[in-house]
């Protein structure tokens, strides 16, 4: 990992900077001693340039250090965390350019305060190792930050989806018929669509689709719903129309070898949703729900039926449009999964807009609050006595106020079987913070039929004493309380000792 050209440049630049500053030399002085320009020396120290042999010799003479020592990849102990950081591959996994940064800029920040910043880096590296943070973890975390930075609205992808429809004369009147997409993939992109082979290979049945690059064959799991198949075809059109060569060949990506693969998979998914759910028509439909005095789950279901949209497609489309068209910027999106018949729940996807909102992933083996509407819908879907609608979806809403904060959210949650994954259910939830703008736009918020519940992040962090839904003891609360008591006892003893002093 350290031997790639960029890392060699970075370490060499840091070493030159370390030696120059150690000898109290300014850029101007080192320029005079080495015969190199100040601008070129600056480029070297930033890791942007690696000098030729004769210039390295000139630098070694000017800095009074042996040539071999100057070109080695060893740094002083205080710089070791940078070596550790480069070795983890974290920097390689994060596309800094998407956030307007270069690796050299990051290294410059680090080198300006090496002791303090390196201590922080060392901590991050240890956390990454202890929690076994994989390459994919960083990729998907970075993608979430990228989406949040853009408020999950990408005008270029919206435009491209419309351009594809115009180019191939697609009828986007909802619901969009996937036969059109089959034809475009076959006639214009040379695809073969195979709906049988995937289920004949046990190792591949967990995937919804597999793309065979050389033969340009798309294997589709034929047990999927019509909506799921349409979405996958829309993604394939996106990969081709957008020219996204670095892409996953399975859905979902099981081995993302670069951030580009993860990013392009997201772009294709966004494109597919934009293709099937025309934003101008969709906004008019959603506005009719927003303008109602009462909440109407049936009206929501009718819109989903109109576009033949899955719950995730539907709520994701709302996240694409809320900020731009309704100026609602404080909201979150969660996907929670649960094995049928089991009591464990896990967050498998989350997005936060404008801030980190209260319900969020916790990797410390704590139990998510069972009062979340996301978990209630999953429990209803699991309950053999509950009458699940013909659609197979359970839709519920809730006003959730978080203990110890002033935050309240209107949450829409939709649960469904997670086909084709066996014995698994999944719920997707859109939570909109109830602030002044939400109150202006969502007229149904005052509907007394919408249940209100106090909730928390996890049971372990909840101080409620009368919660019948509790899945674990409030151990974190008790620990905080115990620490507070210890602190108070110590203060009391200190005061007593002060009084007893002669």
GICORNOR-V407310 format. One record per residue. N is the residue number from 1. RES is the residue in three letters. NEAR is the number of other C-alpha atoms within 8 Angstrom. Layout:
N;RES;NEAR
N;RES;NEAR
//
This chain:
1;UNK;7
2;UNK;8
3;UNK;6
4;UNK;7
5;UNK;6
6;UNK;7
7;UNK;11
8;UNK;11
9;UNK;13
10;UNK;14
11;UNK;11
12;UNK;15
13;UNK;12
14;UNK;12
15;UNK;11
16;UNK;11
17;UNK;9
18;UNK;8
19;UNK;9
20;UNK;12
21;UNK;9
22;UNK;7
23;UNK;7
24;UNK;6
25;UNK;10
26;UNK;8
27;UNK;9
28;UNK;8
29;UNK;8
30;UNK;12
31;UNK;12
32;UNK;8
33;UNK;7
34;UNK;11
35;UNK;7
36;UNK;8
37;UNK;7
38;UNK;9
39;UNK;6
40;UNK;9
41;UNK;11
42;UNK;9
43;UNK;10
44;UNK;15
45;UNK;14
46;UNK;14
47;UNK;15
48;UNK;10
49;UNK;9
50;UNK;8
51;UNK;7
52;UNK;6
53;UNK;6
54;UNK;6
55;UNK;9
56;UNK;10
57;UNK;9
58;UNK;10
59;UNK;9
60;UNK;12
61;UNK;10
62;UNK;9
63;UNK;10
64;UNK;6
65;UNK;8
66;UNK;8
67;UNK;9
68;UNK;6
69;UNK;7
70;UNK;11
71;UNK;7
72;UNK;6
73;UNK;7
74;UNK;4
75;UNK;9
76;UNK;6
77;UNK;5
78;UNK;9
79;UNK;10
80;UNK;9
81;UNK;11
82;UNK;9
83;UNK;9
84;UNK;10
85;UNK;13
86;UNK;13
87;UNK;9
88;UNK;8
89;UNK;9
90;UNK;11
91;UNK;10
92;UNK;7
93;UNK;11
94;UNK;10
95;UNK;10
96;UNK;9
97;UNK;7
98;UNK;7
99;UNK;7
100;UNK;6
101;UNK;9
102;UNK;8
103;UNK;8
104;UNK;10
105;UNK;9
106;UNK;9
107;UNK;10
108;UNK;9
109;UNK;8
110;UNK;10
111;UNK;8
112;UNK;6
113;UNK;9
114;UNK;10
115;UNK;7
116;UNK;7
117;UNK;9
118;UNK;14
119;UNK;9
120;UNK;8
121;UNK;11
122;UNK;11
123;UNK;8
124;UNK;8
125;UNK;11
126;UNK;8
127;UNK;8
128;UNK;9
129;UNK;8
130;UNK;7
131;UNK;6
132;UNK;6
133;UNK;9
134;UNK;6
135;UNK;8
136;UNK;8
137;UNK;8
138;UNK;12
139;UNK;13
140;UNK;9
141;UNK;8
142;UNK;10
143;UNK;10
144;UNK;10
145;UNK;8
146;UNK;10
147;UNK;10
148;UNK;12
149;UNK;7
150;UNK;8
151;UNK;11
152;UNK;9
153;UNK;10
154;UNK;8
155;UNK;6
156;UNK;6
157;UNK;11
158;UNK;10
159;UNK;8
160;UNK;10
161;UNK;12
162;UNK;9
163;UNK;8
164;UNK;9
165;UNK;12
166;UNK;8
167;UNK;7
168;UNK;7
169;UNK;6
170;UNK;8
171;UNK;6
172;UNK;10
173;UNK;5
174;UNK;9
175;UNK;9
176;UNK;10
177;UNK;7
178;UNK;9
179;UNK;6
180;UNK;8
181;UNK;12
182;UNK;10
183;UNK;9
184;UNK;10
185;UNK;12
186;UNK;11
187;UNK;8
188;UNK;7
189;UNK;8
190;UNK;8
191;UNK;10
192;UNK;8
193;UNK;10
194;UNK;10
195;UNK;9
196;UNK;10
197;UNK;8
198;UNK;14
199;UNK;10
200;UNK;7
201;UNK;8
202;UNK;6
203;UNK;5
204;UNK;8
205;UNK;11
206;UNK;7
207;UNK;11
208;UNK;12
209;UNK;12
210;UNK;12
211;UNK;10
212;UNK;10
213;UNK;7
214;UNK;5
215;UNK;5
216;UNK;10
217;UNK;12
218;UNK;12
219;UNK;14
220;UNK;13
221;UNK;13
222;UNK;7
223;UNK;5
224;UNK;11
225;UNK;6
226;UNK;6
227;UNK;10
228;UNK;9
229;UNK;11
230;UNK;11
231;UNK;12
232;UNK;10
233;UNK;12
234;UNK;15
235;UNK;12
236;UNK;10
237;UNK;10
238;UNK;14
239;UNK;13
240;UNK;9
241;UNK;8
242;UNK;7
243;UNK;7
244;UNK;10
245;UNK;5
246;UNK;7
247;UNK;11
248;UNK;12
249;UNK;9
250;UNK;11
251;UNK;10
252;UNK;7
253;UNK;9
254;UNK;6
255;UNK;6
256;UNK;10
257;UNK;5
258;UNK;8
259;UNK;11
260;UNK;8
261;UNK;12
262;UNK;15
263;UNK;9
264;UNK;12
265;UNK;10
266;UNK;8
267;UNK;10
268;UNK;13
269;UNK;11
270;UNK;9
271;UNK;15
272;UNK;15
273;UNK;12
274;UNK;13
275;UNK;12
276;UNK;13
277;UNK;12
278;UNK;9
279;UNK;8
280;UNK;6
281;UNK;8
282;UNK;9
283;UNK;8
284;UNK;8
285;UNK;9
286;UNK;8
287;UNK;8
288;UNK;8
289;UNK;11
290;UNK;10
291;UNK;10
292;UNK;9
293;UNK;9
294;UNK;9
295;UNK;11
296;UNK;7
297;UNK;8
298;UNK;6
299;UNK;8
300;UNK;9
301;UNK;8
302;UNK;8
303;UNK;9
304;UNK;12
305;UNK;8
306;UNK;9
307;UNK;11
308;UNK;10
309;UNK;13
310;UNK;9
311;UNK;10
312;UNK;8
313;UNK;9
314;UNK;10
315;UNK;11
316;UNK;9
317;UNK;11
318;UNK;8
319;UNK;11
320;UNK;11
321;UNK;11
322;UNK;11
323;UNK;11
324;UNK;8
325;UNK;6
326;UNK;8
327;UNK;8
328;UNK;11
329;UNK;9
330;UNK;10
331;UNK;13
332;UNK;12
333;UNK;14
334;UNK;13
335;UNK;12
336;UNK;14
337;UNK;12
338;UNK;13
339;UNK;11
340;UNK;8
341;UNK;5
342;UNK;6
343;UNK;6
344;UNK;7
345;UNK;11
346;UNK;7
347;UNK;11
348;UNK;8
349;UNK;8
350;UNK;12
351;UNK;9
352;UNK;12
353;UNK;11
354;UNK;9
355;UNK;6
356;UNK;7
357;UNK;8
358;UNK;8
359;UNK;6
360;UNK;10
361;UNK;6
362;UNK;6
363;UNK;5
364;UNK;4
365;UNK;5
366;UNK;9
367;UNK;11
368;UNK;8
369;UNK;12
370;UNK;10
371;UNK;11
372;UNK;9
373;UNK;12
374;UNK;13
375;UNK;12
376;UNK;10
377;UNK;15
378;UNK;14
379;UNK;8
380;UNK;9
381;UNK;13
382;UNK;8
383;UNK;7
384;UNK;6
385;UNK;4
386;UNK;7
387;UNK;5
388;UNK;9
389;UNK;7
390;UNK;5
391;UNK;5
392;UNK;8
393;UNK;10
394;UNK;12
395;UNK;10
396;UNK;10
397;UNK;11
398;UNK;12
399;UNK;12
400;UNK;13
401;UNK;12
402;UNK;12
403;UNK;9
404;UNK;4
405;UNK;5
406;UNK;7
407;UNK;9
408;UNK;10
409;UNK;11
410;UNK;13
411;UNK;13
412;UNK;12
413;UNK;14
414;UNK;14
415;UNK;16
416;UNK;12
417;UNK;9
418;UNK;10
419;UNK;7
420;UNK;9
421;UNK;7
422;UNK;6
423;UNK;8
424;UNK;12
425;UNK;14
426;UNK;13
427;UNK;15
428;UNK;15
429;UNK;13
430;UNK;12
431;UNK;11
432;UNK;12
433;UNK;11
434;UNK;11
435;UNK;6
436;UNK;6
437;UNK;9
438;UNK;11
439;UNK;10
440;UNK;7
441;UNK;9
442;UNK;9
443;UNK;12
444;UNK;11
445;UNK;11
446;UNK;7
447;UNK;9
448;UNK;5
449;UNK;5
450;UNK;10
451;UNK;8
452;UNK;8
453;UNK;9
454;UNK;9
455;UNK;11
456;UNK;13
457;UNK;11
458;UNK;10
459;UNK;16
460;UNK;12
461;UNK;11
462;UNK;11
463;UNK;6
464;UNK;5
465;UNK;4
466;UNK;4
467;UNK;6
468;UNK;4
469;UNK;6
470;UNK;9
471;UNK;8
472;UNK;7
473;UNK;7
474;UNK;11
475;UNK;8
476;UNK;8
477;UNK;11
478;UNK;8
479;UNK;8
480;UNK;8
481;UNK;8
482;UNK;8
483;UNK;8
484;UNK;8
485;UNK;8
486;UNK;8
487;UNK;8
488;UNK;8
489;UNK;8
490;UNK;8
491;UNK;8
492;UNK;8
493;UNK;8
494;UNK;8
495;UNK;8
496;UNK;8
497;UNK;8
498;UNK;7
499;UNK;6
500;UNK;6
501;UNK;5
502;UNK;2
//
